[in-house]
């Protein structure tokens, strides 16, 4: 199977999703798509810290009005907080733009 990401060229996923007057607006780079809420899914995310296991727990479900359950994920993770003053240059945004 060939992947669209199997390339030597550096790629970044640049997207923003906002709710505007009952419509979802997906900004994919410089392009914006508007969708009515009836055609979109609703994500429910439950997050908590399990002190006994010392693990962060996450549960996600995506549902649509038409299809019902679409996808989901449940898992846990541990993390180490390290002091930082700024992100490395290779992790910073390529550009900044105002989106409303």
ROVO-615958 format. One record per residue: residue number from 1; residue in three letters; x, y, z of N, C-alpha, C in turn. Coordinates in pm, whole numbers. Example, Ala and Ser with C-alpha at 12.3 -4.5 7.8 and 13.67 -1.06 7.14 Angstrom:
BEGIN
NODE  pos  code     n.u     n.v     n.w    ca.u    ca.v    ca.w     c.u     c.v     c.w
NODE    1   ALA    1319    -569     780    1230    -450     780    1320    -330     780
NODE    2   SER    1285    -225     708    1367    -106     714    1290       3     787
END
This chain:
BEGIN
NODE  pos  code     n.u     n.v     n.w    ca.u    ca.v    ca.w     c.u     c.v     c.w
NODE    1   UNK      84    -117       0       0       0       0      89     123       0
NODE    2   UNK      55     223     -79     130     347     -86      62     452       0
NODE    3   UNK     139     524      76      86     630     162     111     765      98
NODE    4   UNK      15     857     113      37     993      62     143    1066     143
NODE    5   UNK     176    1010     260     276    1073     345     415    1015     323
NODE    6   UNK     428     913     239     557     849     214     634     933     112
NODE    7   UNK     699    1034     162     774    1125      76     886    1189     157
NODE    8   UNK     988    1232      88    1099    1299     157    1063    1444     187
NODE    9   UNK     961    1498     120     921    1637     140     857    1654     277
NODE   10   UNK     895    1760     348     838    1787     479     693    1831     463
NODE   11   UNK     603    1775     544     462    1810     537     413    1849     676
NODE   12   UNK     317    1941     679     255    1983     805     104    1985     786
NODE   13   UNK      33    1947     888    -112    1954     886    -152    2083     954
NODE   14   UNK    -215    2172     880    -252    2304     932    -403    2318     921
NODE   15   UNK    -474    2304    1031    -619    2313    1026    -673    2376    1153
NODE   16   UNK    -786    2443    1138    -858    2502    1250   -1006    2478    1227
NODE   17   UNK   -1080    2443    1332   -1224    2425    1319   -1291    2521    1417
NODE   18   UNK   -1389    2599    1368   -1462    2692    1453   -1611    2676    1429
NODE   19   UNK   -1691    2709    1531   -1836    2709    1519   -1879    2853    1497
NODE   20   UNK   -1951    2878    1387   -1990    3014    1351   -2137    3015    1310
NODE   21   UNK   -2223    3073    1394   -2366    3086    1366   -2430    2953    1326
NODE   22   UNK   -2406    2850    1405   -2468    2720    1382   -2406    2638    1271
NODE   23   UNK   -2294    2682    1218   -2224    2607    1113   -2081    2582    1158
NODE   24   UNK   -2028    2469    1115   -1887    2440    1140   -1807    2492    1022
NODE   25   UNK   -1699    2564    1053   -1611    2614     948   -1475    2548     967
NODE   26   UNK   -1433    2469     867   -1301    2405     869   -1207    2490     786
NODE   27   UNK   -1102    2539     849    -997    2613     778    -883    2516     753
NODE   28   UNK    -860    2481     629    -750    2392     591    -648    2476     517
NODE   29   UNK    -547    2524     593    -453    2618     534    -527    2745     499
NODE   30   UNK    -512    2797     378    -578    2922     341    -722    2905     294
NODE   31   UNK    -775    2781     289    -908    2754     236   -1004    2722     350
NODE   32   UNK   -1128    2773     342   -1229    2746     445   -1349    2676     383
NODE   33   UNK   -1400    2574     452   -1519    2501     411   -1624    2518     520
NODE   34   UNK   -1749    2546     481   -1858    2561     577   -1955    2445     564
NODE   35   UNK   -1993    2387     679   -2084    2272     681   -2195    2298     782
NODE   36   UNK   -2320    2262     750   -2426    2273     852   -2402    2170     962
NODE   37   UNK   -2446    2201    1082   -2423    2112    1196   -2482    1973    1175
NODE   38   UNK   -2589    1961    1095   -2651    1830    1075   -2560    1732    1002
NODE   39   UNK   -2460    1781     930   -2371    1692     857   -2241    1665     931
NODE   40   UNK   -2229    1714    1053   -2105    1697    1129   -2124    1604    1247
NODE   41   UNK   -2013    1553    1294   -2015    1467    1411   -1996    1548    1538
NODE   42   UNK   -2029    1486    1649   -2008    1548    1780   -1913    1458    1858
NODE   43   UNK   -1806    1518    1909   -1706    1442    1985   -1728    1463    2134
NODE   44   UNK   -1726    1355    2208   -1732    1361    2354   -1600    1307    2406
NODE   45   UNK   -1531    1388    2485   -1401    1350    2539   -1409    1351    2691
NODE   46   UNK   -1372    1241    2752   -1363    1231    2897   -1216    1212    2933
NODE   47   UNK   -1166    1300    3018   -1026    1291    3060   -1022    1287    3213
NODE   48   UNK    -929    1210    3265    -912    1206    3411    -773    1155    3444
NODE   49   UNK    -733    1177    3567    -606    1123    3614    -635    1011    3712
NODE   50   UNK    -582     893    3685    -598     775    3770    -482     775    3869
NODE   51   UNK    -509     820    3991    -401     832    4090    -343     697    4130
NODE   52   UNK    -427     596    4137    -380     463    4177    -279     408    4076
NODE   53   UNK    -309     422    3947    -220     370    3842    -119     474    3796
NODE   54   UNK    -135     600    3842     -49     711    3801     -47     726    3649
NODE   55   UNK    -168     727    3590    -186     733    3445    -298     832    3413
NODE   56   UNK    -281     910    3306    -390     992    3253    -477     902    3167
NODE   57   UNK    -608     907    3185    -702     826    3108    -783     917    3015
NODE   58   UNK    -805     870    2893    -880     945    2793    -979     850    2723
NODE   59   UNK   -1102     897    2706   -1203     823    2629   -1269     921    2532
NODE   60   UNK   -1277     883    2405   -1331     968    2301   -1436     891    2221
NODE   61   UNK   -1549     953    2194   -1652     897    2107   -1696    1004    2009
NODE   62   UNK   -1707     967    1881   -1758    1057    1778   -1887     999    1725
NODE   63   UNK   -1994    1080    1728   -2126    1038    1682   -2184    1143    1588
NODE   64   UNK   -2267    1098    1495   -2341    1189    1408   -2489    1165    1429
NODE   65   UNK   -2569    1264    1396   -2714    1250    1409   -2768    1145    1314
NODE   66   UNK   -2707    1134    1196   -2757    1043    1094   -2707     901    1115
NODE   67   UNK   -2576     883    1136   -2514     750    1144   -2512     695    1285
NODE   68   UNK   -2502     781    1384   -2484     736    1522   -2335     726    1553
NODE   69   UNK   -2295     617    1622   -2154     600    1658   -2069     589    1533
NODE   70   UNK   -1965     673    1525   -1877     674    1409   -1741     615    1442
NODE   71   UNK   -1681     661    1551   -1551     608    1592   -1526     642    1738
NODE   72   UNK   -1421     585    1792   -1389     612    1931   -1250     563    1966
NODE   73   UNK   -1207     600    2084   -1076     561    2133   -1080     564    2285
NODE   74   UNK   -1010     472    2346    -997     471    2491    -855     427    2523
NODE   75   UNK    -789     501    2610    -652     464    2644    -598     546    2758
NODE   76   UNK    -472     527    2783    -407     599    2891    -263     630    2855
NODE   77   UNK    -206     725    2927     -67     761    2901      -5     823    3025
NODE   78   UNK     125     818    3029     203     886    3133     284     996    3064
NODE   79   UNK     311    1100    3135     391    1205    3075     488    1262    3177
NODE   80   UNK     591    1319    3127     692    1385    3209     693    1533    3171
NODE   81   UNK     669    1620    3267     670    1762    3241     813    1813    3256
NODE   82   UNK     863    1873    3150     999    1926    3152     994    2077    3132
NODE   83   UNK    1084    2150    3197    1084    2295    3179    1121    2332    3035
NODE   84   UNK    1053    2430    2981    1082    2475    2846    1050    2623    2834
NODE   85   UNK    1128    2693    2756    1100    2835    2733    1038    2858    2597
NODE   86   UNK    1063    2770    2500    1007    2782    2367    1022    2649    2294
NODE   87   UNK     939    2630    2193     948    2508    2113    1065    2519    2016
NODE   88   UNK    1126    2407    1982    1231    2409    1880    1178    2465    1749
NODE   89   UNK    1262    2527    1671    1221    2592    1546    1147    2497    1453
NODE   90   UNK    1187    2369    1447    1122    2275    1356     979    2239    1399
NODE   91   UNK     941    2273    1522     805    2245    1570     715    2367    1570
NODE   92   UNK     770    2484    1543     691    2606    1543     613    2620    1413
NODE   93   UNK     502    2695    1415     422    2714    1293     505    2777    1181
NODE   94   UNK     474    2735    1059     541    2791     942     493    2934     919
NODE   95   UNK     364    2959     944     309    3093     928     200    3114    1032
NODE   96   UNK     168    3240    1057      59    3276    1146     -43    3354    1065
NODE   97   UNK    -171    3324    1083    -274    3400    1014    -395    3413    1105
NODE   98   UNK    -463    3525    1095    -582    3550    1175    -701    3476    1114
NODE   99   UNK    -776    3404    1196    -893    3331    1149   -1012    3366    1237
NODE  100   UNK   -1122    3396    1172   -1243    3430    1250   -1358    3342    1209
END
